Amino acid sequence: MNTKNYFIYIATNKTNTVLYTGITNNLVKRIYQHKNKIVSSFSSKYNINKLVYYEVFQDVNDTIKREKQIKAGSRKKKLELVKKMNPYFEDLYKTIL
C-alpha cells in the first residue's frame, strides 16, 4: 500500500523576521514555489524562501489539526518550535531533496 505523506512547515525570509506556516502534500515542490515566487501571495510579498521547520503526517486531518494549533500560537511559541529542531535557522530545503 502506498502511504501519502502530508507536511506542516514553517518558512521564513533571509533575515528570519517573518514566519509563514503552511501545509502541503509535496514539501519539495511547495518550498521550490516559495523560493521562486511562483505563486503570488503573502510568501512572495515577504520573500519567504527558507524552510526552517517541518513535521510529517500520514493523515491529512491530523496535519490540518496541527497546522491550526501552530497558527493559533504566538510568534514566541513558533520561534521556540523552530529552535528545537533548527537552532540556527538553517535552510532545510537541501535536506529534503
C-alpha positions as CSV (number, residue, x, y, z in Angstrom):
1,M,0.0,0.0,0.0
2,N,1.3,3.4,-0.9
3,T,1.2,5.8,2.0
4,K,0.8,9.5,1.3
5,N,2.7,12.0,3.5
6,Y,1.4,15.4,4.5
7,F,3.6,18.2,5.9
8,I,3.2,21.1,8.2
9,Y,6.0,23.6,7.7
10,I,7.4,26.9,8.8
11,A,9.3,29.0,6.3
12,T,10.9,32.4,6.7
13,N,12.8,35.1,4.9
14,K,16.5,35.7,4.7
15,T,16.6,37.7,8.0
16,N,14.2,35.4,9.8
17,T,11.8,38.3,10.5
18,V,8.6,36.8,9.0
19,L,7.2,33.3,9.8
20,Y,4.9,31.5,7.4
21,T,3.1,28.3,8.4
22,G,1.7,26.1,5.7
23,I,0.5,22.7,4.8
24,T,1.3,20.6,1.7
25,N,1.5,17.1,0.4
26,N,4.6,17.8,-1.6
27,L,7.1,19.7,0.6
28,V,9.9,19.8,-2.0
29,K,7.6,21.3,-4.7
30,R,6.0,23.8,-2.3
31,I,9.3,25.2,-1.0
32,Y,10.5,25.4,-4.6
33,Q,7.5,27.5,-5.3
34,H,8.3,29.8,-2.3
35,K,11.9,30.1,-3.4
36,N,11.0,31.0,-7.0
37,K,7.9,33.2,-6.1
38,I,5.8,31.0,-8.4
39,V,2.6,31.8,-6.5
40,S,1.7,35.4,-5.9
41,S,0.9,35.5,-2.3
42,F,1.9,36.6,1.2
43,S,5.0,34.5,0.9
44,S,6.2,36.1,-2.3
45,K,5.4,39.6,-0.9
46,Y,7.6,39.0,2.1
47,N,10.3,36.9,0.4
48,I,9.5,33.7,2.3
49,N,12.1,31.4,0.8
50,K,13.8,29.4,3.6
51,L,12.4,26.2,5.1
52,V,13.2,26.2,8.8
53,Y,10.8,23.6,10.3
54,Y,8.6,20.8,9.2
55,E,6.6,17.8,10.6
56,V,5.4,14.8,8.6
57,F,2.0,13.2,8.9
58,Q,0.2,10.4,7.2
59,D,-3.3,11.6,8.0
60,V,-4.5,14.8,6.4
61,N,-6.8,15.6,9.2
62,D,-4.0,15.3,11.8
63,T,-2.0,17.6,9.6
64,I,-4.7,20.2,9.4
65,K,-5.3,20.0,13.2
66,R,-1.6,20.6,13.8
67,E,-1.4,23.5,11.4
68,K,-4.3,25.2,13.2
69,Q,-2.6,24.6,16.5
70,I,0.7,26.1,15.3
71,K,-1.1,29.1,13.7
72,A,-3.0,29.8,16.9
73,G,0.2,30.0,18.8
74,S,2.2,33.2,19.4
75,R,5.2,34.2,17.5
76,K,7.3,33.2,20.5
77,K,5.9,29.7,20.5
78,K,6.6,29.3,16.8
79,L,10.2,30.5,17.3
80,E,10.6,28.0,20.2
81,L,9.3,25.2,18.0
82,V,11.8,26.1,15.2
83,K,14.7,26.5,17.6
84,K,14.2,23.0,19.0
85,M,14.6,21.4,15.5
86,N,16.8,24.0,13.9
87,P,18.5,26.3,16.4
88,Y,20.5,28.3,13.7
89,F,17.5,28.7,11.3
90,E,19.4,27.0,8.6
91,D,17.6,26.4,5.3
92,L,16.4,22.7,5.5
93,Y,15.4,22.6,1.8
94,K,18.6,20.8,0.8
95,T,17.9,18.1,3.4
96,I,14.6,17.2,1.9
97,L,15.7,16.9,-1.8
